[in-house]
């Protein structure tokens, strides 16, 4: 059995083989996480109320500075060159999702891209992106994604300057008021 231990830019392999003399000392923020293979560019699905723990290690490297700046997710020059993980999030009508990233050990960024995912691939530099929300705060971040009609988002976690590491991603949802409710005259 092989288990990858990730933490603060450190990757160690621990084996239960009898040839290993002792278990290595773990970094302060080490976390054992599974590294699911990406299916195309999608590593998994999210839904309201979900919490996912993962690592960007082994993810795609399809999105970079050029993609993010052309889609107006992040300013150019953030040097996104690491592997990213991308999750599919389908929101029902009149829903606002708050997606929160926690990444204490490595500088990972969070992005939400509106995209009509057809199962064949994720957007690239040449695609027109209708909406992109990004948060590049160190240690995590948060994006709010709104769906007035049913809408699909791709939620990505990416590292600067090749950074890869563990993260926790959570989604909470609230109901939005409809256009008619917002414009209703009180007392009618």
C-alpha positions in Angstrom: 0.0 0.0 0.0 1.3 3.4 -1.0 0.0 6.6 0.6 1.0 10.1 -0.5 1.4 12.6 2.3 1.1 16.2 1.2 1.8 19.3 3.2 3.4 22.7 2.8 5.0 21.9 -0.6 6.4 18.5 0.7 5.4 15.2 -0.8 6.5 12.0 1.0 5.7 8.4 0.2 5.1 6.1 3.1 5.0 2.4 2.5 3.9 -0.4 4.8 6.8 -2.5 3.5 9.1 -4.1 6.1 12.1 -2.5 4.4 11.1 0.9 5.7 13.0 1.4 9.0 10.7 4.1 10.5 7.8 6.4 9.5 9.0 9.8 8.4 8.1 12.8 10.5 5.2 14.7 9.0 5.2 18.5 8.4 2.9 20.5 10.7 0.1 20.8 8.2 0.5 17.5 6.4 -2.7 15.8 5.2 -3.2 12.4 3.6 -5.5 12.9 0.6 -6.5 10.7 -2.4 -5.5 11.9 -5.8 -8.4 10.9 -8.1 -7.5 11.0 -11.8 -9.2 13.7 -13.8 -11.8 12.5 -16.4 -11.0 14.8 -19.2 -10.6 18.0 -17.3 -13.2 17.2 -14.7 -12.0 15.7 -11.4 -15.5 15.4 -9.8 -18.8 17.0 -9.2 -20.0 19.5 -6.5 -23.4 20.2 -5.2 -25.0 22.5 -2.6 -23.8 21.4 0.9 -20.8 19.4 -0.4 -17.3 19.5 1.1 -14.4 18.0 -0.8 -10.8 17.4 0.2 -8.2 16.9 -2.5 -4.9 17.8 -4.0 -4.0 19.6 -7.2 -1.2 17.1 -7.6 -1.9 15.0 -10.7 -4.6 17.3 -12.1 -4.7 18.9 -15.6 -2.5 21.8 -16.6 -4.9 23.2 -19.2 -5.7 26.6 -17.6 -2.9 29.2 -17.2 -2.3 32.9 -17.0 -3.4 33.5 -20.6 -6.7 31.7 -20.1 -7.4 33.5 -16.8 -6.6 36.9 -18.1 -8.6 36.5 -21.4 -11.6 35.3 -19.4 -11.2 38.2 -16.8 -10.8 35.7 -13.9 -7.5 37.1 -12.6 -5.1 39.8 -13.7 -2.3 38.8 -16.0 1.0 38.0 -14.3 -0.2 35.7 -11.4 2.0 33.0 -13.0 -0.6 30.1 -12.9 1.3 27.2 -14.2 0.6 24.4 -11.8 -1.8 21.5 -12.3 -5.4 22.4 -11.5 -8.5 20.5 -10.3 -11.8 21.3 -11.9 -15.2 20.3 -10.5 -18.6 20.5 -12.2 -21.3 22.4 -10.3 -24.9 22.5 -11.7 -27.1 25.1 -10.0 -30.8 25.1 -10.2 -32.7 28.3 -11.0 -32.7 31.1 -8.4 -29.7 29.8 -6.5 -26.6 31.5 -5.2 -23.7 29.3 -4.4 -20.9 30.4 -2.1 -17.8 28.3 -2.9 -15.1 28.4 -0.3 -11.5 27.2 -0.7 -9.2 26.5 2.3 -5.5 26.0 1.5 -3.3 26.5 4.4 -0.2 24.8 3.1 0.2 26.1 -0.4 -0.8 29.2 -2.4 -3.8 27.9 -4.4 -6.5 30.1 -6.1 -10.2 29.6 -6.7 -12.1 30.2 -9.9 -15.7 29.8 -11.0 -16.3 29.7 -14.8 -19.8 29.7 -16.3 -19.7 27.0 -19.0 -22.2 24.8 -20.9 -20.3 21.6 -20.2 -21.2 18.9 -22.8 -19.0 16.1 -21.4 -16.3 16.6 -24.0 -14.0 19.2 -22.5 -13.4 22.3 -20.6 -13.0 25.8 -22.1 -9.6 26.9 -23.4 -8.0 30.2 -24.5 -10.0 30.5 -27.7 -13.5 30.1 -26.1 -15.8 32.9 -25.2 -16.3 32.7 -21.4 -19.6 34.4 -20.3 -18.6 34.8 -16.7 -15.6 34.1 -14.5 -15.2 34.9 -10.8 -11.8 34.4 -9.1 -10.2 34.8 -5.7 -6.5 34.7 -5.5 -6.0 35.3 -1.7 -3.3 33.3 -0.1 -4.7 30.5 2.2 -8.0 30.2 0.4 -10.8 32.4 -0.9 -14.4 32.5 -1.8 -16.5 33.1 -5.0 -20.2 33.6 -5.3 -21.9 32.1 -8.3 -25.5 33.1 -9.2 -28.0 31.2 -11.3 -31.2 33.0 -12.2 -32.0 30.1 -14.6 -30.3 26.7 -14.3 -26.6 27.2 -15.0 -23.5 25.1 -15.0 -20.2 26.3 -13.5 -16.7 24.8 -13.6 -15.0 25.4 -10.2 -11.2 25.3 -10.4 -8.4 25.2 -7.9 -5.0 26.3 -9.3 -1.6 27.1 -8.0 0.8 29.9 -8.8 4.3 29.2 -10.1 3.7 25.4 -10.3 2.5 25.1 -6.7 0.5 21.9 -6.0 -0.9 20.8 -2.7 -3.9 19.9 -0.5 -7.2 21.9 -0.2 -10.7 21.7 1.2 -13.5 23.0 -1.0 -17.0 23.6 0.3 -20.3 24.8 -1.3 -23.2 26.5 0.5 -26.3 27.6 -1.3 -29.1 30.1 -0.8 -32.3 30.8 -2.7 -32.4 34.0 -4.7 -35.6 36.0 -5.1 -37.1 36.0 -8.5 -37.3 39.2 -10.6 -41.1 39.4 -9.9 -40.5 39.1 -6.1 -37.8 41.8 -6.2 -40.1 44.2 -8.1 -43.3 43.5 -6.2 -45.0 46.4 -4.6 -45.5 45.9 -0.9 -49.1 45.6 0.3 -50.6 44.3 -2.9 
